[in-house]
Amino acid sequence: MNIYDIESGNQWIKQQILLYAIVNMALKETPGYEWSLDEYDIHDNDEIITFIVKSLGIGVHYINKLYAKNVDLKDPLVSPLFASDKTIQQMPPTIIVTAEYDFLRIESEAYGKRLLTNGVQTSFFRYLGLDYGFAYKIGISPQSEDALNEIGIRYRETFGLGKMTESESV
């Protein structure tokens, strides 16, 4: 949406919040991005964690087969990681939230580094010990609550809504 907003000349979007986002539907390496299992700090339960990390990658492959037929997967409207520097420089302030064992972590963080390199205000939050979908585990994982509270804080700052009250916290 941000790229469409920029290319249409509107720039109505004032902040992007990327919660374990897919930014490379093409699953191709780019300068600054190379997916490798070695990027994951796996010590204990290595077979289980390796399965968890790789299984989402397989899922992305099937998403492409089902929903992205006859689409150029390197089109920045589909895969923002392939956007030009000129477009990236116009992106709004960005929050990138990832999980340590999420297949999408590496591409999301690579995208965030591109934003930073191009002068876009970018905040990173990587939640350790967790995998994809962790934010939905409110009441189970304290990191879920923290992630949503951090998003709320940044959102309120961007739009001048003041500090969150305790009743507004997760």
N, C-alpha and C positions, 0 to 999 in steps of 0.2 A: 504494500500500500504506500509506503513512504516513497519508493522510487516512482510510482505512478503519480503521486502527489507532486513530487519535484518536477518530473517531466511535463506535467500538465501546466506548470507555472503557478500552481495554487499555494503550495507550502502551508497548508492548513494544519498539518500534523506538527505538534510542538514537542512531542517526546515519543520515543519508542521504547517499549519494555519487551525484551526478548527472553522468554522463559523457556529454556531448552529448545531453542528455535532451529528449524531446518533452514539453512541459508545456502545450501549447496545441493540442490536436487540432482545435479549432474553426477554427483559422487566422483568428481574429478579433482585432481590436485591442482593448485594454483601457486604462484609465488607467495610464500608465507604460510601455505597450508599444505600439509601432507599428513594423511591419517596413518597412524601407526599404533598398534597395541602397546608398543613400548612407551607410549606417552602416559599410560595408566600405571599407577603405583600399586601393583598387585603382589601381595606377599602371602596372605592367608586365604584359604578357600579359592585358590587360583582358578580351578576348573569352573566353579560356579560363577565367579566374577567375569571370567573370560566369556562364558556363555551369555551372561546378561549383556555385556558390552556389545558383543557381535550380533546378538539377536535383533537389536533395533536396526542395525545396518541392513540386515536381511529384510526387515520390515520396510525400510525406505525404498529398497529395490522393488518390492511389490506395490508400494504406493505409486511409484513411477509407472509401473505396468498398468495399474488400474485407472489412474486419474490423469496421467500426463502423456497420453498417446498423441502422436503428431505434434509435439511441443518441443521447441528448442530448450533443453534443460539448462543451457548456459545463458539463456535470456535473463538479464538482471531482474525482470519482473517475476521470474520463477525462482531464481537463485541470486539473491543480492550480493553474494560473495564475488560475482563476476561484474558488478557495476563499475563504471569508470571512476577514476579518482575525482573528476569534476562533479559527478553525482554524489559520491561519498562525502565530499566536502560540504555539501548542502544538507546533510542529514541532521535531524534534530538531536538534542541530548539523548543519550541511550543508556539503558540499564540492561546488562547481560547477566542472566542468572543461569548457572549450569550446575550439574551434579558430577561428582568425581568420576562415577562409573557409567556415565551416559555416552553412548556412541556419538552423540551430537556435540559433546563438549568441545572437541578439538576444532571443529569448523566454526562453532559459535565464538570461541575465543580468538580464532584467526580473524574472523570478521570484525570483532571488537578491536583487535590490534590495527586493522586497516582504518577503522574509524579514528582511533587515537592518532595514528600516523598522519591522517589527513585533517587533524585539528578539531575533531568532533569530541565534545565532552562525553566521556564514556565511563561508566562505573561497572566493575566486575564483581560478581558474587559467585564463588564456587563452593558448593556445599559438599563437604567431605563425607565419605562413607555411604553416599546415596547414589541411586540410579535414576533413570528417566521417570518422570511422573511424581516425584517426591512431594511437590507442593500440595498435592491432594490428600496428603496423609496428616492433616491437621488433627491433633490429639494423639497421634502415634509418634510423630517425629517433631522434636522441638525446632529442627532446622526448617520445617515447613512453615511454622508460625513466623520464624525469623525472616524467611524469604518474603512472605506476604507483607509483613510489617515494613521491611526495607523498601519494598515497592511502594507501599502506601506513603512512607515518609518522602521518598523522592518525587512521587506524583504531587503531593501537597506542596513541596518546595517549588516545583516547576510552575505550578498554577497559582502560587501565592496564597495558599489556603491555610497557612499557619501550621503549628505543630499538631501532631495527632494527640488526642486525649486517650487516657487509658481505656475508656469505653469503646474507642474506635479501633483499638488493637485487636489482633486475632487472639 
